Amino acid sequence: MHVSNANAAQEATGLPGGPNHQPSGTLVIGIGNSLLCDDGAGVHVINRLRETSMPGGVELIDGGTLSFTLLEHVEKAAHLIVVDAAELSAAAGTIDVLHDQALDEFLASNRRPSVHEVNLLDVLTAARFRGCYPPRCTLVGIQPQHVGWSATPSPVVARAVDQAADIILGMINENAAGGAA
């Protein structure tokens, strides 16, 4: 039996990728520090989604300030949806949805310093290296207005949190119906 170099390397190092890796389901991760006003937008979206009935195969995670502990979850997902405050160079409360290549380009070009332990690009790069990059990736970014001490988002971002939850719920429902969101 011939095994490709990538698969042999994965087997030799214990990496989870390879021919038997079967991602499934939708993973939604909300990122941010909920004590820093609008920086917690992603976490607030997860809290809104938890108030809604989800179809099977959907996992909602409060990713907080993001760490490599999320890597195992990311590697198992067929569709990864990340929601976070993002510098979109737009009016506060603006929502932008980036899929796959557009997400990669945004992360590669966004050099804003992160207050998080690691950034999303680090986690996705690790998943790619391990041969377990999700087949579909989406970022739902919300332009913050204020990042300072407060456990609640600014009013404009609070409205965007509700809108982002609706957008993500639409993607989840489309995935559950067998379509590509």
N, C-alpha and C positions, 0 to 999 in steps of 0.2 A: 504494500500500500504506500503510495506516494503522498507525503504531507508537505504543503507549501512551507516556505521558510517562515512566513508570518505565523502560520498555525503551529509549526514546530516550536517557534519561539514562545508562543503563548502557552503551549503545553509544558515546555521546559521551565518556564518562570511561574506557572500557576495562574496566568492571566485568564480571565473569564471568557474572552472572546473565542471565536473559532466557529467551526461548522455547526456546532450544537447550540450556539447562542440564539435564542428565540425571544426577542423582545415582545412584550404584549401590554396592552392597556394604555391609559393616558395618565401621566403624572403632571400635576400642577403644583409648582413650587412658588410660594410668595416669599420674596426676599426683602429684607430691610430691618431697620431698627425702629420698632414701634415707639420708642421713647424720644425719637428725633423728628417729630412732626411728620412732614411729607416723606421722609426717608422710609417710613414704615408703610407706605402705600401698598406694597405687595402683600404684606402680612394682613393688612386690613381687607384686601380683596379675598384672601383665603378665608378669613372669618365670615365674610358675606356669603361665600360659596358654601360654607359649612351649614348655613341656615337653609340650604336648598337640598332637595332630594337629588342624589346623583345616580346615574346608571351604574351597573356593575362594571368593574375594570377601571374605575377612576380612583386615583389616590391624591388626596390633598395634603400638602406638607407646608407647615410654617417653617421656612428655611432660615428664619432669623437673619443673621449677618453672614450666612453661607459658610460652609466648611466642606472639607473633603469627606465628611461623614455622609454627605448626600450622594456621593459617587455611586454607591451600590444601587440606590433607587433610580438614579439617572440611567444607569446601564441597563436596567430591566425594562425601561419604557419604550413603547413603540412610538408614542407621541409625547414629547416633553414640552410643556407650556410653562414658561417662567414669567412671572409678573413682578415688576420692580419699578421703583423710581428711576428715571433715566434722563440724562441730559440730552434732550432732543432739539435744543436751540429753538424752542417754540414757546408759545404762551403757556403759563401755568395751567395745569389740568388737561393739556393736550395729551391724547392717547395715540400711540403709534404701534402697529402690529407688524412685526418683522418675522418672516418665515425663512428657514433654511439658509440659503446663500446670503440673503439680505441680512440675516441675523449675524452670520459669520463676519460679514463686511463691517457691520456696525460695531461689533465687539472688537475687531482688529483695529478700527480707526478711533475708537473712543478711548482717549488717554486720560480721562478724568481720574484723579486719584480716588481710590476706594477706601471707605472707612471699614470695609468688611475684612474678615480674616483672610479670605481668598476671594478672587472674583469669579464670575461665571465663566469667563474664558479659560481660567485654570481648570475648572471642573470638566468642562467640555473637552479640553485638550487631553486631559487624563483619560476620559472615556474613549476618545478617538485612539489614543495610543494603545489602550487595552483591547481595542477591537470591538468595543461595545457602544459606539456612538448611536444615539437614538435615530431611527430612520427619518423621523420628522421632528423638527425643533421650531418652537415659536417663542418670541419675546413679546410680551405686552408691556410696553413702556409707558410710564406716566410722568410727564414733566412736573417736577416739584416747584412749589412756590417758595416754601420756607423750610430750611433744615436747621432746626434748633430745638431746645428742650421743650417738648410737649408730647403728651401721649395721644393727642388727637390730630388728625390732618387739618390743614387749612380748609376753609369752606369750598374753595374751587377744586381742590384735590379730593375732598370727601365726595363731591359729585362725580368726579372721574373714577373713584373707587367703585361706585355703584355701576357706572357705565362699563368699566373694565370687567366687572363680575358678569354682566350681561353678555359681553363679547365672548368671554371664556365659556360661559354656559352654552352659548350658541355653537362654539367649536366642539365642546364635549358632546352635545346632542347630535351634531353632524357626524362625529366619529362613531357614536353609538348606532346611528342609522346606516353606517357603512360607507359614508362619504368621506372625502378628504377635506378637512377644514383648513 
